[in-house]
Structure formats: structure tokens, C-alpha cells
């Protein structure tokens, strides 16, 4: 269905604001400064979402719990950012709203970033987070692996490994969604 003239105008105004913000905040050449700017772009986590910091070996994560949920399901979210940028700050607000809409907990993983931690560090971290969720009592069919951009690519890896087929098993398993 085509957009109404009012919707088109609203979209034009919103896009102009985004472009003005980008112009006012040029991308830094320093990777540390660029990461700070990237994190500032993320919306805050809504006040009614419970947060719990999780430590998984070398990495951390944020378990986001909406007010109403099905205790038997969870999401593992792998953030975007080209494996170089992105964090719980840049993606926390968005993932909290995914948890709310899905009515389940969401684990937002702060996987190790390149170039300090080259491939396959982020993939190893995602596999460790998936294993941790299984240790918490979730079964593969109760888990959704979701990611945006780089995280959308990372979630295509079978996190259970060849020994124990999990969510990418052709026989069935969890929901997989790649955004972006």
C-alpha cells in the first residue's frame, strides 16, 4: 500500500533529522571514538525491562526481561557493527523491545570485537552464549537466534557444533531471523 502524503512528509522530516545528526557528528577515524559514537546512537532500555548482567567466560551479556513473558522461550541476539562496533549500549533498547514483542527473555551478547579479537572470536562467543542458554534449561526449539547486520550473519553458524545438532538442524529447531 502506498504511503499517504502525510506519511511521506513525516518520513521526509525524520530522514532530514537523521541526515542532520550524521552531518553534525562525523564518523571519527579513531576506532575507540567511533565505538563511543556508535553506542550513543542506540536508544535506551525502557524502564519496565529488567536487566541482569551475565558473565560468560571472557565476555559479558545482558539478559533483558520484559514485564510479561513466556518463561520457556528465549532469544540470543547478536548485534551488528561489522564485528568492530556495537555493544549492549548500541543495541540494548532495540533488543529490549524485541523481547517485549516476543514475550520472552533476550540475551544480548557483548561478543569480542575486531581488530583486537580477530575472527573467529565473536563466533566462539556466540557459541558459548548458546551453550550457556542450554545449561540454563532451554532446549534448542525454545531458542531464537536473532541478529542484525554482522550479527545477522553470525547467527547463521550452528552454535551447537557438529557433535550436537541444535537450531540449524534440518530436522527442526529454533527460529532464526537475520535483520539487515
N, C-alpha and C positions, 0 to 999 in steps of 0.2 A: 504494500500500500504506500503510495507516495506521501511525503511529508506535507503537512498543511503549510501555508505561508507563515503562520505564527511559529510553527516548529522550525522551519527553515531559518527564520530570523533569530530565534533563540539559539540555534546551533551556530549561527554566524557570530553572534555576540560571545558565546562561550569559547569558540575557536579563536576569536580575536584576543580574548583574555589569556588563553593558553600561549598563544604566539608572543604576546607582550611579555608574559612572565619568562618565557625562554629567552627572549631578546635581552631582558633585564638581568638575567643570570646565565651568562655564557658558560659553556662547559669548560671546567678547569683542565689544564694539561697535567697537573699533579694527580696521581691516582687516589691518594688519600683525600684530597679536597673534592675530587669528583664523587667519591663514595659518600661523603658528607652531604653533598648537594643531592645526590640520588635519593638518599634516605629522607631528606626534607620534603621530597615530592610525595611521599606516602601519606595517606590520610591516617588520623589517629584511630586507635581501637575504641569502639563505643564503650561507655561506662558500664553498661549492663553485661558485658562479656567478661567472664572470669579468666584470668591469665595465671599460668603456672610455668615457671622456668624449669626446663628439663636439661640435665647434662647427660650427653651420650658420648662417652669417651672423650675425644678431642674437640667435640662440637657441642653447641647448645641448641635448644629448641624452645619454642613457646607453645604450650598447649592452650588452646583457646576454646572455652566452653560457653555456649550460648545459654540463655535462661531456660529455654525449652529444648529438650533433645531426646534422642533415642540413644540410650547408653550402649547399645550393642553395635554401633557403627562409628567409624572414624575416617577422617581424611588425613592423608600425608600430603602436604603442599610443598612443592619445590619452587622457590621463587626464581624469577627471571633476573637478567642483568648481565647476560653474556658470560656467565661464570666468573665475572670480575667484580660486578657490582651487585647490590641487593642485600637485604637483611630483614630482620624482624621489624625494623623501623619502616622500611620502604613498603613492606607488604602486609604488615600486621592488620591494618584497618580493613583491607580488602579481604584477607583470609578470614577475619572475624565475621564478615558479612556472608562469606561462603558457608562458614559453619552455621550461622543463623539460618540461612536459606535451606541448608541440607539437614538442619536439626540434628547435628552430631558434633562431636569434638573434632578439632582440627589441629594437627601438629605442624607448625611452621618451622622448618629446619633451617638453621643458620649454617649451611654447609661451608666447608673451607673454600676460599676463593683463590683464583689465579691472579697474578702470576706467582704469588708466594707459595701456593699449593697447586702445582700443575696436575693436569689430568692424570689419573682418574680419581683424584682426592674427593671431589664433590660427589661422584657416583658412589664411591665407597661409603661416604657419609650417608647418602640416601639409603643404601642397602642396610647400614647399621640402624637407621631410624625405623625402617620397615621391620627388621628383626626385633627391635625394641617393642614395637606395637604388637607383634605376635606374642612376645613374652608377657605383655600386659593382658593377654587373654583374647585378643581379637583374632578371628580366623580370616584367611585371605578374602573370602567372599564378603566380609564385613568392612573391608577397607577400600577406599577410593584413593588412587594416586593422581594428584592434580598438579599441574604446573603451568606457568606462563613463560613464554619466550624460551630462554635457555632451560628453565625448569620444565617446560613442556617437552623439550627434547630429552632431558634426563629421565623423565618418568617412563620413557619407552624401554628402559633397561629392566630386565626381570630381576627385581631386587632379592628374590629368594635364592638365586643361583641355580645351577643345573641339578643339584642334589635334591632339592625340594621344590618342585614346581609350585608357584604361587599365582599371583594375579594375572600374569600374562599367559598362563597355561591355556591351551586351546580347548580344554575340557570345560572351561568356565572359570570364573573367579571374579575378582573385584572390578569395579567400574574404573575406567581410565579416561581422563579428559585432558587434552592439551589445549591451552589457550594461547593465542597469539602466534 
